[in-house]
Amino acid sequence: MIAINEKYFALPMKNSVQFILSLVFLSVFNWLYAQVAPAIEWQKCLGGIGMEEAFSIRQTMDGGYIVAGYSTSSDGDVLVHYGCSYCDDYWIVKVDDTGNIVWRKTLGGSNGEHAWSVQPTIDGGYIVAGFSGSNDVDVTDNHGGEDYWIVKLDTVGDLVWQKSFGGEWTEQAFCIQQTNDDGFIIAGYTNSIDGFFSGNHGLHDYYILKLDPNGNLIWQKLYGGSGYDHARSIEQTTDGGFVIAGWSESNNGDVSGNHGSRDAWIIKTDSNGLIIWQKCFGGSSFDWANSVQQTSDGGYIVAGVSDSQNGDVSGNHGIYDYWILKLDMNGNLTWQKSLGGEGDDQAYSTQQTYDGGYIIAGWADSKSGDVSGNHDTTSDAYSDVWLVKLDESGNLQWQKCYGGSLYEGAFSIQQTSDSGYILAGETYSSDGDVSGYHSDSSSFLPDYWIVKLLPDTTTGIASILNHFVSLYPNPVQSRLTITLTAPTNQTRIQVYDVQGRMMLLPISFQNDEAQLQTDNLPDGFYTLIITDKKTGRTEVEKFVKQK
């Protein structure tokens, strides 16, 4: 029997009760603290009386945000419209850190344009990708049908250059990123068969372009089989190659291992676009990927949609579910999660969060299963923005529906420097969480819906705590020293570029300092996320790499 020293452990009854109640309170508080979804800090409806849908948003170095999508309006927040009444234009909006418009640009021609992806560039400007069917006003050199249309803007949204890429039929670009050589990588699909596209494998192929910093073509690749193959997301990986996600209905050509009707199809290439490996994931029904990101362990997180209940898929709840895949560095499946309810729930965007977990955004019209709080009170199955936070093992930490009584959906999300989130999508509502809608409800046309959420308590908040790191030198050339107050063996350090890509860099620890090798980083601005893994607190710092 172990003897307990009463001097230290015996408390008066009153104090004992208070002590026990304090422990209970702290336990309950900590549980709530870890489970509560973040509230809305601010939200903005942007648009006019026509249609506006926002497909991409990123935080900018000044703390504001850049948003891309399309518009058919010429009133309200929209200054001009180039096409016919039902034709779309690129609509690029820069807002400040509270969502107020700094500038907005309409770009396009007499036919339709959709901007699907926007990223800040290291020169302080922006790169935009989508498609155009025009050959006038802002658009030149259209090849026929719809072309990839790539637009470079300066810091105030003025056009620097624009390029059209494609063949005689249809090309649509869904994702663009700046690469380590200051050029650009673009992913989408094509169904053209003329010229270069005579190498098309079937109905639609993945179509990947590598451009130099001025938009000149370095190389282009077609990947696919005899069916429909669409690329939706691309990211440069730490080895200089690329990971691509989308879907395939083929089981020949470049595609093998298809499970059924449509699979999520993930490709890893080298820096020249040569395939290193490819993997199909899914079941006997429809499964696809909308978003991919390399994770801090060198693997990948994939977000998409599934209505299968076999093969790689388990746990499906209804019509379509969020389907989240964690892959290792070789593309092998580590874990998968189906999240949703009885209805139609589709994930469009994911990012690894500062705590090593994952945030997923899309929309849900379910009111059961994993989904609660949908704002629709009718039987019409109107959707809400649905956010899901997972831990690093894929366990659900929190979920929340944001919206009004009609349709809402999110297409892009990013964790912000204050540990909150910014999301972009669409709304048809003027109630619930939504205010400022520009059309009347009878017109049933969407606005951009931009939502800033408060800091996520599951990822830690350094802003309310004492700073526990310092950086020097800043700007840095080859080695950044990070001085820590937390023990180095319980500290996680992550580096992100202006596009939100995680950079895997050599780090050495000694005593209370970490040395970050920055020799191979391109010049530019970077965000440093330092997490005390024991306490969960996170600090966000910025540094500049320059030669």
C-alpha positions as CSV (number, residue, x, y, z in Angstrom):
1,M,0.0,0.0,0.0
2,I,1.3,3.4,-0.9
3,A,1.3,6.0,1.9
4,I,0.0,9.4,0.9
5,N,1.4,12.4,2.7
6,E,-1.6,14.2,4.2
7,K,0.3,17.4,4.4
8,Y,0.0,17.8,0.7
9,F,-3.2,15.9,-0.2
10,A,-5.6,16.4,2.7
11,L,-7.9,19.4,2.1
12,P,-10.7,20.8,4.3
13,M,-14.1,19.7,3.0
14,K,-15.2,23.1,1.7
15,N,-11.9,23.5,-0.2
16,S,-12.2,19.9,-1.5
17,V,-15.6,20.6,-2.9
18,Q,-14.4,23.8,-4.5
19,F,-11.4,22.1,-5.9
20,I,-13.4,19.2,-7.4
21,L,-16.0,21.6,-8.8
22,S,-13.1,23.6,-10.3
23,L,-11.8,20.5,-12.0
24,V,-15.2,19.6,-13.3
25,F,-15.7,23.1,-14.6
26,L,-12.3,23.1,-16.3
27,S,-12.9,19.7,-17.9
28,V,-16.3,20.8,-19.2
29,F,-14.8,24.1,-20.4
30,N,-11.9,22.4,-22.2
31,W,-14.4,20.0,-23.9
32,L,-16.6,22.8,-25.0
33,Y,-13.5,24.8,-26.1
34,A,-12.4,22.0,-28.3
35,Q,-15.7,21.3,-29.9
36,V,-17.4,24.7,-30.6
37,A,-17.4,25.8,-34.3
38,P,-16.3,29.4,-34.9
39,A,-18.9,32.1,-35.2
40,I,-19.1,34.5,-38.1
41,E,-16.9,37.6,-37.6
42,W,-18.4,39.3,-40.7
43,Q,-20.1,38.4,-43.9
44,K,-20.6,40.2,-47.2
45,C,-22.9,39.8,-50.1
46,L,-21.3,41.2,-53.3
47,G,-23.0,41.6,-56.6
48,G,-25.9,43.2,-58.5
49,I,-29.3,42.1,-59.8
50,G,-27.8,39.5,-62.0
51,M,-25.8,36.3,-61.2
52,E,-22.6,36.2,-59.2
53,E,-20.8,33.1,-58.0
54,A,-17.4,33.2,-56.2
55,F,-15.2,30.2,-56.7
56,S,-11.9,31.1,-55.2
57,I,-10.6,33.3,-52.3
58,R,-7.2,33.9,-50.8
59,Q,-5.8,36.1,-48.0
60,T,-3.4,38.7,-49.3
61,M,-0.3,40.0,-47.6
62,D,-2.0,43.2,-46.4
63,G,-4.5,41.1,-44.4
64,G,-7.3,41.5,-47.0
65,Y,-8.6,39.1,-49.5
66,I,-8.8,38.5,-53.3
67,V,-11.9,36.8,-54.7
68,A,-12.6,35.5,-58.2
69,G,-15.7,34.2,-59.9
70,Y,-18.2,35.5,-62.5
71,S,-20.9,38.1,-62.9
72,T,-23.7,39.0,-65.3
73,S,-24.6,42.3,-63.6
74,S,-23.8,45.9,-64.4
75,D,-25.2,47.5,-61.2
76,G,-24.8,47.3,-57.5
77,D,-21.2,46.4,-56.7
78,V,-20.5,45.6,-60.4
79,L,-19.3,48.5,-62.5
80,V,-19.6,47.1,-66.0
81,H,-20.7,44.1,-68.0
82,Y,-19.3,43.2,-71.5
83,G,-21.4,40.3,-72.7
84,C,-25.0,39.6,-73.5
85,S,-27.5,39.6,-70.7
86,Y,-27.0,36.0,-69.8
87,C,-23.2,35.9,-70.6
88,D,-20.7,35.9,-67.8
89,D,-17.6,38.0,-67.1
90,Y,-14.7,37.4,-64.9
91,W,-15.3,39.4,-61.7
92,I,-12.3,39.9,-59.5
93,V,-12.8,41.7,-56.2
94,K,-10.2,42.9,-53.6
95,V,-11.6,43.5,-50.2
96,D,-9.9,44.7,-47.0
97,D,-9.7,42.8,-43.7
98,T,-13.3,43.6,-42.8
99,G,-14.7,42.8,-46.2
100,N,-15.0,46.3,-47.6
101,I,-14.4,46.6,-51.4
102,V,-10.9,48.1,-52.2
103,W,-11.3,47.6,-56.0
104,R,-13.2,45.4,-58.4
105,K,-12.5,44.4,-62.0
106,T,-14.7,43.0,-64.7
107,L,-12.8,41.2,-67.5
108,G,-14.1,39.5,-70.6
109,G,-15.6,39.8,-74.0
110,S,-19.0,39.5,-75.7
111,N,-19.4,35.8,-74.9
112,G,-19.0,34.0,-71.6
113,E,-16.1,33.9,-69.1
114,H,-15.8,32.1,-65.8
115,A,-12.9,32.7,-63.4
116,W,-12.4,29.5,-61.3
117,S,-9.1,30.2,-59.5
118,V,-7.1,33.2,-58.2
119,Q,-3.8,33.4,-56.4
120,P,-1.6,36.2,-55.1
121,T,1.7,36.3,-56.9
122,I,5.1,37.1,-55.3
123,D,5.3,40.5,-57.1
124,G,2.1,41.6,-55.2
125,G,-0.2,41.1,-58.1
126,Y,-2.6,38.2,-58.9
127,I,-3.0,35.4,-61.4
128,V,-6.5,34.2,-62.5
129,A,-7.5,31.1,-64.4
130,G,-10.8,30.0,-65.9
131,F,-12.2,29.9,-69.4
132,S,-13.4,32.3,-72.1
133,G,-15.6,31.9,-75.2
134,S,-14.8,35.4,-76.5
135,N,-12.3,36.9,-78.9
136,D,-12.8,40.6,-78.2
137,V,-12.6,43.4,-75.6
138,D,-10.1,41.9,-73.1
139,V,-9.7,38.5,-74.8
140,T,-7.5,37.8,-77.8
141,D,-6.4,34.7,-79.7
142,N,-9.3,32.4,-78.9
143,H,-8.8,29.1,-80.7
144,G,-12.5,28.1,-80.9
145,G,-15.2,27.2,-78.4
146,E,-14.0,27.9,-74.9
147,D,-10.3,28.3,-74.1
148,Y,-8.3,28.4,-71.0
149,W,-8.0,32.1,-70.2
150,I,-5.2,33.1,-68.0
151,V,-5.0,36.7,-66.7
152,K,-2.2,38.5,-64.8
153,L,-3.2,41.5,-62.8
154,D,-1.0,44.0,-60.9
155,T,-1.5,45.1,-57.3
156,V,-4.5,47.3,-58.1
157,G,-6.2,44.9,-60.5
158,D,-5.0,46.4,-63.8
159,L,-4.3,43.9,-66.6
160,V,-0.7,43.1,-67.1
161,W,-1.1,40.3,-69.7
162,Q,-3.7,37.7,-70.8
163,K,-3.3,34.4,-72.7
164,S,-5.7,32.0,-74.4
165,F,-4.8,28.3,-74.7
166,G,-6.8,25.6,-76.4
167,G,-8.0,23.9,-79.5
168,E,-11.1,23.9,-81.6
169,W,-13.5,22.7,-79.0
170,T,-13.7,23.2,-75.2
171,E,-11.0,23.8,-72.6
172,Q,-11.8,24.9,-69.0
173,A,-9.2,25.7,-66.4
174,F,-10.1,25.1,-62.8
175,C,-6.9,25.7,-60.8
176,I,-3.8,27.7,-61.1
177,Q,-0.7,28.2,-58.8
178,Q,2.5,30.1,-59.1
179,T,5.5,27.7,-59.1
180,N,8.9,27.9,-57.4
181,D,10.4,29.3,-60.6
182,D,7.9,32.2,-60.6
183,G,5.9,30.6,-63.5
184,F,2.5,29.0,-63.3
185,I,0.9,25.5,-63.3
186,I,-2.7,25.1,-64.5
187,A,-5.1,22.2,-64.4
188,G,-8.4,21.6,-66.2
189,Y,-9.8,19.6,-69.1
190,T,-10.0,19.5,-72.9
191,N,-12.1,17.7,-75.5
192,S,-10.3,19.2,-78.5
193,I,-8.7,16.9,-81.1
194,D,-6.8,19.3,-83.4
195,G,-3.1,20.0,-83.5
196,F,-1.5,19.2,-80.2
197,F,-4.8,17.8,-79.0
198,S,-4.7,15.0,-81.6
199,G,-3.0,13.2,-78.7
200,N,-6.3,13.4,-76.7
201,H,-7.0,9.9,-75.3
202,G,-10.8,10.0,-75.5
203,L,-13.8,12.2,-74.8
204,H,-12.2,14.6,-72.2
205,D,-8.6,14.6,-70.9
206,Y,-6.8,16.2,-68.0
207,Y,-5.1,19.2,-69.6
208,I,-2.0,20.5,-67.7
209,L,-0.1,23.7,-68.7
210,K,3.3,24.9,-67.4
211,L,3.9,28.6,-68.1
212,D,6.8,31.0,-67.5
213,P,6.4,34.2,-65.5
214,N,5.2,36.0,-68.6
215,G,2.6,33.5,-69.5
216,N,4.5,31.8,-72.3
217,L,4.0,28.1,-72.7
218,I,6.9,25.8,-71.4
219,W,5.1,22.5,-71.7
220,Q,1.6,21.0,-71.8
221,K,0.3,17.5,-71.1
222,L,-2.8,15.4,-71.7
223,Y,-3.6,12.6,-69.3
224,G,-6.6,10.2,-69.6
225,G,-8.3,7.3,-71.2
226,S,-11.2,6.7,-73.6
227,G,-13.8,8.2,-71.2
228,Y,-14.4,11.5,-69.4
229,D,-11.4,12.7,-67.3
230,H,-11.5,16.1,-65.6
231,A,-8.8,17.7,-63.5
232,R,-10.0,20.0,-60.7
233,S,-7.0,20.8,-58.5
234,I,-3.2,21.0,-58.8
235,E,-0.4,21.8,-56.4
236,Q,3.4,21.9,-56.7
237,T,4.9,19.4,-54.3
238,T,8.1,19.8,-52.3
239,D,10.1,17.8,-54.7
240,G,9.3,20.2,-57.5
241,G,6.7,18.0,-59.1
242,F,3.0,18.2,-59.1
243,V,0.0,16.4,-57.6
244,I,-3.3,16.6,-59.6
245,A,-6.8,15.6,-58.5
246,G,-10.1,15.2,-60.3
247,W,-12.1,12.3,-61.7
248,S,-12.0,9.7,-64.4
249,E,-14.5,7.5,-66.1
250,S,-11.8,5.6,-68.0
251,N,-9.9,2.4,-67.3
252,N,-7.3,2.5,-70.1
253,G,-4.7,4.8,-71.4
254,D,-3.1,6.5,-68.5
255,V,-5.8,5.3,-66.1
256,S,-5.9,2.0,-64.3
257,G,-7.7,0.6,-61.3
258,N,-11.1,2.3,-61.9
259,H,-13.8,0.8,-59.6
260,G,-16.9,1.7,-61.5
261,S,-18.8,4.6,-63.0
262,R,-16.5,7.5,-62.0
263,D,-13.5,7.5,-59.6
264,A,-11.4,10.1,-58.0
265,W,-8.2,10.1,-60.0
266,I,-5.0,11.3,-58.4
267,I,-1.8,11.8,-60.4
268,K,1.7,12.5,-59.1
269,T,4.2,13.9,-61.7
270,D,7.8,15.1,-61.8
271,S,8.7,18.7,-62.6
272,N,8.3,18.1,-66.3
273,G,4.9,16.5,-66.1
274,L,5.9,12.9,-66.5
275,I,3.7,10.6,-64.5
276,I,5.4,9.0,-61.4
277,W,2.2,7.3,-60.1
278,Q,-1.5,7.4,-60.6
279,K,-4.3,6.1,-58.4
280,C,-8.1,5.6,-58.8
281,F,-10.2,5.7,-55.6
282,G,-13.9,5.0,-55.3
283,G,-16.6,2.4,-55.5
284,S,-19.1,1.1,-58.0
285,S,-21.0,4.5,-58.2
286,F,-19.9,8.1,-58.7
287,D,-16.9,9.4,-56.8
288,W,-14.7,12.4,-57.6
289,A,-12.1,14.7,-56.1
290,N,-12.4,18.5,-56.1
291,S,-9.4,19.5,-54.0
292,V,-5.9,18.2,-53.1
293,Q,-3.1,19.6,-50.9
294,Q,0.2,18.1,-49.8
295,T,0.4,17.7,-46.1
296,S,3.1,18.2,-43.5
297,D,4.0,14.5,-43.5
298,G,4.7,14.5,-47.3
299,G,1.4,12.8,-48.0
300,Y,-1.8,14.3,-49.4
301,I,-5.3,15.3,-48.3
302,V,-8.1,15.0,-50.9
303,A,-11.7,16.3,-50.6
304,G,-14.5,15.3,-52.9
305,V,-17.8,13.6,-53.2
306,S,-19.0,10.0,-53.2
307,D,-22.3,8.1,-53.4
308,S,-20.7,4.6,-53.3
309,Q,-20.8,2.2,-50.5
310,N,-18.1,-0.3,-51.5
311,G,-14.6,-0.4,-52.9
312,D,-12.6,2.2,-51.1
313,V,-15.7,3.9,-49.7
314,S,-17.4,3.1,-46.4
315,G,-19.9,4.9,-44.2
316,N,-22.0,6.6,-46.9
317,H,-25.1,8.3,-45.5
318,G,-27.3,9.2,-48.4
319,I,-27.3,10.5,-51.9
320,Y,-23.9,12.2,-52.0
321,D,-21.4,12.6,-49.1
322,Y,-18.3,14.6,-48.4
323,W,-15.6,12.1,-49.1
324,I,-12.2,12.8,-47.5
325,L,-9.1,10.8,-48.3
326,K,-5.7,10.9,-46.6
327,L,-2.9,9.4,-48.8
328,D,0.7,8.7,-48.0
329,M,3.5,10.1,-50.1
330,N,3.2,7.2,-52.6
331,G,-0.6,7.7,-53.0
332,N,-1.6,4.8,-50.8
333,L,-4.8,5.2,-48.9
334,T,-4.2,5.9,-45.2
335,W,-7.8,6.6,-44.2
336,Q,-11.1,7.8,-45.7
337,K,-14.2,9.4,-44.2
338,S,-17.7,9.8,-45.6
339,L,-19.5,12.7,-43.9
340,G,-23.0,13.8,-44.5
341,G,-26.7,13.0,-44.0
342,E,-29.7,11.7,-45.9
343,G,-29.4,14.3,-48.7
344,D,-26.9,15.8,-51.1
345,D,-23.6,16.9,-49.5
346,Q,-20.6,17.9,-51.6
347,A,-17.1,19.0,-50.5
348,Y,-15.3,21.4,-52.7
349,S,-12.2,22.7,-50.8
350,T,-9.9,21.5,-48.1
351,Q,-6.7,22.7,-46.3
352,Q,-4.5,21.3,-43.6
353,T,-4.9,23.5,-40.6
354,Y,-2.3,24.9,-38.2
355,D,-2.9,22.1,-35.7
356,G,-2.3,19.4,-38.3
357,G,-6.0,18.7,-38.8
358,Y,-8.2,19.6,-41.8
359,I,-10.9,22.1,-42.7
360,I,-13.4,21.1,-45.4
361,A,-16.0,23.4,-47.1
362,G,-18.8,22.8,-49.5
363,W,-22.5,22.5,-49.1
364,A,-25.1,20.3,-47.5
365,D,-28.9,20.0,-47.8
366,S,-29.1,17.2,-45.3
367,K,-30.6,17.5,-41.9
368,S,-29.5,14.3,-40.3
369,G,-26.4,12.1,-39.8
370,D,-23.3,14.3,-39.4
371,V,-25.2,17.4,-40.5
372,S,-27.1,19.6,-38.0
373,G,-28.2,23.2,-38.0
374,N,-29.4,23.5,-41.6
375,H,-31.3,26.8,-41.9
376,D,-33.9,25.4,-44.4
377,T,-37.2,24.8,-42.6
378,T,-39.1,23.5,-45.7
379,S,-39.1,20.2,-47.5
380,D,-37.4,21.8,-50.6
381,A,-33.9,20.5,-49.6
382,Y,-32.2,24.0,-49.8
383,S,-28.5,23.7,-49.0
384,D,-26.3,25.6,-46.5
385,V,-22.6,26.2,-46.5
386,W,-21.3,23.2,-44.5
387,L,-17.9,23.4,-42.7
388,V,-16.3,20.3,-41.2
389,K,-13.2,20.3,-39.0
390,L,-11.3,17.0,-38.6
391,D,-8.3,16.2,-36.5
392,E,-5.1,14.7,-38.1
393,S,-6.6,11.2,-38.0
394,G,-9.9,12.2,-39.6
395,N,-12.0,12.3,-36.5
396,L,-14.8,14.9,-36.5
397,Q,-14.0,17.8,-34.2
398,W,-16.9,20.1,-35.2
399,Q,-19.3,20.8,-38.0
400,K,-21.6,23.8,-38.6
401,C,-24.1,25.0,-41.2
402,Y,-24.0,28.7,-42.3
403,G,-26.7,30.3,-44.4
404,G,-30.3,31.4,-44.8
405,S,-33.6,29.9,-45.8
406,L,-32.6,29.4,-49.5
407,Y,-29.5,28.1,-51.2
408,E,-25.9,28.6,-50.0
409,G,-22.7,26.9,-51.0
410,A,-18.9,27.3,-50.4
411,F,-16.4,26.6,-53.1
412,S,-13.1,27.8,-51.5
413,I,-11.8,28.1,-47.9
414,Q,-8.5,29.1,-46.3
415,Q,-7.3,29.4,-42.7
416,T,-6.4,33.0,-42.0
417,S,-3.4,34.4,-40.2
418,D,-5.5,34.9,-37.0
419,S,-6.4,31.1,-37.0
420,G,-9.9,31.9,-38.3
421,Y,-11.2,31.1,-41.8
422,I,-12.3,32.9,-44.9
423,L,-14.7,31.3,-47.3
424,A,-16.2,32.2,-50.6
425,G,-19.3,30.9,-52.4
426,E,-22.8,31.9,-53.3
427,T,-26.1,32.8,-51.6
428,Y,-29.7,33.2,-52.6
429,S,-30.9,34.2,-49.1
430,S,-31.6,37.4,-47.3
431,D,-32.1,36.0,-43.8
432,G,-30.5,33.8,-41.2
433,D,-26.7,34.4,-41.4
434,V,-27.0,36.4,-44.6
435,S,-27.6,40.1,-45.0
436,G,-27.0,42.5,-48.0
437,Y,-28.4,40.3,-50.7
438,H,-28.7,42.3,-53.9
439,S,-31.6,40.6,-55.9
440,D,-35.1,40.0,-54.7
441,S,-36.0,36.5,-53.7
442,S,-38.4,36.1,-56.7
443,S,-35.5,36.4,-59.2
444,F,-33.6,33.5,-57.5
445,L,-30.2,34.7,-58.6
446,P,-27.0,34.3,-56.5
447,D,-24.6,36.8,-55.0
448,Y,-21.0,36.3,-54.0
449,W,-21.1,35.3,-50.3
450,I,-17.9,36.0,-48.4
451,V,-17.7,34.9,-44.8
452,K,-15.0,35.5,-42.3
453,L,-15.0,33.3,-39.2
454,L,-13.5,34.0,-35.8
455,P,-10.4,32.1,-34.7
456,D,-10.9,28.4,-34.4
457,T,-10.3,27.3,-30.8
458,T,-9.3,23.8,-31.9
459,T,-6.2,25.2,-33.5
460,G,-5.1,27.6,-30.8
461,I,-5.0,31.4,-30.6
462,A,-1.7,33.1,-30.0
463,S,-3.2,36.6,-30.2
464,I,-4.7,36.4,-26.7
465,L,-1.5,34.9,-25.2
466,N,2.0,36.2,-24.7
467,H,4.2,35.8,-27.8
468,F,6.4,32.8,-27.4
469,V,8.6,33.2,-30.5
470,S,10.9,35.7,-32.1
471,L,12.5,35.7,-35.5
472,Y,15.8,37.0,-36.9
473,P,17.0,38.2,-39.3
474,N,13.9,39.4,-41.1
475,P,14.3,39.8,-44.1
476,V,16.3,36.6,-44.4
477,Q,18.7,35.2,-47.0
478,S,19.7,31.7,-46.1
479,R,18.9,30.9,-42.5
480,L,16.1,32.1,-40.2
481,T,16.6,31.7,-36.5
482,I,13.4,31.1,-34.4
483,T,13.8,31.7,-30.7
484,L,11.2,29.7,-28.7
485,T,10.0,29.8,-25.1
486,A,8.4,26.3,-25.5
487,P,10.6,23.3,-25.5
488,T,11.7,22.5,-29.1
489,N,10.6,18.9,-28.8
490,Q,7.0,19.9,-28.4
491,T,7.0,22.6,-31.1
492,R,5.5,22.2,-34.6
493,I,6.8,24.7,-37.3
494,Q,5.0,25.2,-40.6
495,V,5.8,27.6,-43.4
496,Y,3.3,28.7,-46.1
497,D,3.8,30.9,-49.2
498,V,1.4,33.6,-50.3
499,Q,-0.7,31.0,-52.1
500,G,-1.3,28.9,-49.0
501,R,1.1,26.1,-50.0
502,M,3.0,24.4,-47.2
503,M,6.7,24.5,-47.8
504,L,8.7,21.6,-46.4
505,L,12.1,23.0,-45.3
506,P,15.1,21.6,-43.4
507,I,14.8,22.6,-39.7
508,S,17.4,22.0,-37.0
509,F,16.8,22.4,-33.2
510,Q,19.3,23.4,-30.6
511,N,18.3,24.4,-27.0
512,D,15.6,27.0,-27.3
513,E,16.2,27.8,-31.0
514,A,15.2,26.4,-34.3
515,Q,17.2,27.1,-37.5
516,L,15.1,27.2,-40.7
517,Q,17.1,26.8,-44.0
518,T,15.7,29.2,-46.5
519,D,18.4,29.0,-49.3
520,N,16.0,27.3,-51.7
521,L,13.0,29.4,-51.1
522,P,12.0,31.8,-53.9
523,D,12.1,35.5,-52.9
524,G,8.8,36.6,-51.4
525,F,6.6,36.8,-48.4
526,Y,6.0,33.8,-46.1
527,T,3.8,32.9,-43.1
528,L,5.3,31.0,-40.2
529,I,3.0,29.0,-38.0
530,I,4.5,27.9,-34.7
531,T,2.4,25.6,-32.5
532,D,3.1,24.5,-28.9
533,K,1.8,20.9,-29.2
534,K,1.4,20.5,-25.5
535,T,-0.7,23.6,-24.9
536,G,-2.2,23.9,-28.3
537,R,-1.4,27.6,-28.6
538,T,-0.3,28.9,-32.0
539,E,1.6,32.0,-33.1
540,V,1.5,33.4,-36.6
541,E,4.5,35.4,-37.8
542,K,5.5,36.7,-41.3
543,F,9.0,36.9,-42.8
544,V,10.5,38.0,-46.1
545,K,13.0,35.9,-48.1
546,Q,15.3,38.0,-50.3
547,K,18.7,37.5,-51.8
